[in-house]
Amino acid sequence: MTGLAGQTGLAGQQSERAFTLIELLVAMFLMAILGTAGFQMLFQITATRDRIDQQSMRLSELQRTFYWLAEDVTQIADRPVRSAIDSQLAPLQFNLQGETLFEFTRAGWSNPAADVSPVRSNLQRVAYALDDDKLIRQYWYHLDSIDEAPTRRRQMLSGVETLSFRFLDRAGEWKESWPPPDVEDPGMPLAIEFTLELNDYGEISRVFALPG
């Protein structure tokens, strides 16, 4: 009887050890599955966050670009300027030779440090240009420039494949260039339409009315 009880106890201990090992293997297997799933979820969350950040930066670029276009175009002034070589430039010039696509005089250039800075006009000569696939805004500190090169250059937008314009004349017709051909004194257009072809969003168009 004693020998039988001892054998029964020994078998129970072995069964208990075997059951504990199986539990450990199952637990390790489940932990491996959960770890893999957690890693994949973390990777997807990180990738989604990166895409959202890139999209947010892209939208900020677009908003900044159209903000400055609106600020500039809606304050275009009918004021010609003198170039560095003392030739007269029209208030609004389009499709110039070289890198500048669009150049104009605008009003409303505030000078918050007027008391300490050199006196300057509140008019400003501004130009937009394409440099490879980048839209550049540039301006000259002096209205009647003493230097051909702009004073400041700032990248507004990247990934620009093409930039095109249309001009609304006084008769309410859209023109592809300004001044229109065979028109002696067209004055200033009523509005300008900008069409940007971007490598990610395709074509985006905006229309801005000129003052007056």
C-alpha positions in Angstrom: 0.0 0.0 0.0 2.8 2.3 0.8 4.6 1.6 -2.4 1.5 2.1 -4.5 0.8 5.5 -2.8 4.4 6.6 -3.5 4.1 5.6 -7.2 0.8 7.5 -7.4 2.3 10.6 -5.9 5.3 10.5 -8.2 3.0 10.2 -11.3 1.0 13.2 -10.0 4.1 15.3 -9.7 5.3 14.3 -13.2 1.8 15.2 -14.6 1.9 18.5 -12.8 5.4 19.3 -14.2 4.3 18.4 -17.8 1.2 20.6 -17.5 3.2 23.5 -16.3 5.6 23.3 -19.2 2.7 23.2 -21.7 1.3 26.3 -20.1 4.6 28.1 -20.4 5.0 27.2 -24.1 1.4 28.4 -24.8 2.1 31.6 -22.9 5.3 32.2 -24.8 3.5 31.5 -28.1 0.7 34.0 -27.2 3.2 36.6 -26.2 5.0 36.2 -29.5 1.8 36.7 -31.4 0.8 39.7 -29.3 4.3 41.2 -29.7 4.2 40.8 -33.5 0.8 42.3 -33.7 1.8 45.2 -31.4 4.9 45.8 -33.5 2.9 45.9 -36.7 0.3 48.2 -35.2 3.1 50.5 -33.9 4.7 50.5 -37.4 1.3 51.4 -39.0 0.7 54.2 -36.5 4.1 55.6 -37.1 3.8 55.5 -40.9 0.3 57.1 -40.7 1.6 59.8 -38.4 4.5 60.5 -40.9 2.0 60.7 -43.8 -0.2 63.1 -41.8 2.8 65.3 -40.9 3.9 65.4 -44.6 0.3 66.2 -45.7 0.1 68.9 -43.1 3.4 70.5 -44.2 2.2 70.4 -47.8 -1.1 72.1 -47.0 0.8 74.7 -45.0 2.9 75.4 -48.1 -0.2 75.8 -50.2 -1.9 78.1 -47.7 1.2 80.3 -47.3 1.6 80.5 -51.1 -2.0 81.6 -51.7 -1.9 83.9 -48.8 1.0 85.8 -50.2 -0.5 85.7 -53.7 -3.6 87.3 -52.4 -1.7 89.8 -50.3 0.4 90.8 -53.4 -2.2 90.8 -56.2 -5.0 92.5 -54.3 -2.6 95.4 -53.7 -1.1 95.8 -57.1 -0.5 99.5 -57.9 -0.4 101.2 -61.2 3.0 102.6 -60.8 5.9 101.9 -63.2 9.5 101.7 -61.9 13.0 102.4 -63.1 15.3 99.4 -63.5 19.0 99.3 -62.5 19.9 100.2 -66.1 17.5 103.2 -66.0 14.8 101.7 -68.3 11.1 102.0 -67.4 9.3 98.9 -66.4 5.5 98.6 -66.5 3.6 98.3 -63.3 2.7 94.7 -64.3 4.9 92.5 -66.4 4.2 88.9 -67.4 6.4 86.1 -68.8 9.6 88.0 -68.7 12.8 86.5 -70.2 15.0 84.8 -67.7 13.8 83.3 -64.4 11.0 85.8 -63.6 7.5 84.8 -64.7 5.5 87.6 -63.2 6.6 91.0 -61.8 4.6 93.9 -60.5 4.4 96.9 -58.1 2.3 96.5 -55.0 1.2 98.8 -52.2 0.7 98.3 -48.5 4.3 97.4 -47.7 4.3 98.3 -44.0 7.5 99.6 -42.3 7.1 99.0 -38.6 10.6 100.2 -37.9 10.3 103.4 -39.8 11.7 105.4 -36.9 15.0 103.5 -36.9 15.3 102.2 -40.5 16.2 104.1 -43.6 13.3 105.9 -45.1 11.6 103.8 -47.9 8.4 103.7 -49.8 5.4 101.7 -48.8 5.3 100.5 -52.4 7.3 97.3 -53.3 8.5 95.6 -56.4 7.7 91.9 -56.3 8.3 89.0 -58.6 7.4 85.4 -58.8 9.7 82.9 -60.5 10.1 79.2 -61.1 13.5 77.7 -60.0 13.3 74.1 -61.2 10.2 72.8 -59.4 10.1 75.5 -56.8 8.0 78.7 -56.8 10.1 81.6 -55.5 8.8 85.0 -54.3 11.3 87.8 -54.5 11.3 91.5 -53.9 13.5 94.6 -54.1 14.1 96.8 -51.1 14.2 99.9 -53.3 11.2 100.6 -55.6 13.4 102.1 -58.4 16.0 99.4 -58.1 19.7 100.1 -58.0 20.5 96.4 -58.5 19.1 93.9 -61.0 19.3 91.1 -58.4 16.3 91.0 -56.0 17.0 91.9 -52.3 15.2 88.9 -50.9 14.2 85.5 -52.2 11.9 83.0 -50.5 10.8 79.6 -51.5 7.0 79.4 -51.4 6.1 76.0 -52.9 7.8 72.9 -54.1 6.8 70.3 -56.5 5.5 72.8 -59.1 5.6 71.4 -62.6 4.0 74.4 -64.4 2.6 77.8 -63.6 0.2 79.6 -65.9 -1.8 82.8 -65.8 -4.9 84.4 -67.3 -5.9 88.0 -67.1 -9.4 89.4 -67.1 -9.6 92.6 -69.1 -12.0 95.5 -68.8 -14.4 94.0 -71.3 -14.8 90.9 -69.1 -12.7 88.6 -71.4 -9.9 86.3 -70.3 -6.5 86.9 -72.0 -3.5 84.6 -72.0 -1.0 87.4 -71.8 -0.7 91.0 -70.5 -0.8 93.4 -72.1 -2.9 91.8 -74.7 -1.4 92.0 -78.3 -2.5 94.9 -80.5 -3.8 96.9 -77.5 -2.1 100.2 -77.0 -3.0 101.1 -73.5 -5.0 98.3 -71.8 -4.5 99.7 -68.3 -4.6 97.1 -65.5 -6.6 93.8 -65.6 -9.6 93.3 -63.4 -8.4 90.0 -62.1 -5.6 87.4 -62.5 -6.0 83.7 -62.5 -3.1 81.5 -61.3 -3.0 77.8 -62.3 -0.4 75.7 -60.6 0.2 72.1 -61.7 1.7 70.2 -58.8 3.3 66.8 -58.9 0.9 65.5 -56.1 -2.3 67.5 -56.3 -2.5 68.1 -60.1 -4.0 71.5 -61.2 -5.0 74.1 -58.6 -6.4 77.4 -59.8 -7.1 80.6 -57.8 -8.5 83.9 -59.0 -7.6 87.2 -57.3 -9.2 90.6 -58.1 -7.0 93.6 -58.5 -7.8 96.8 -56.5 -10.1 99.3 -58.1 
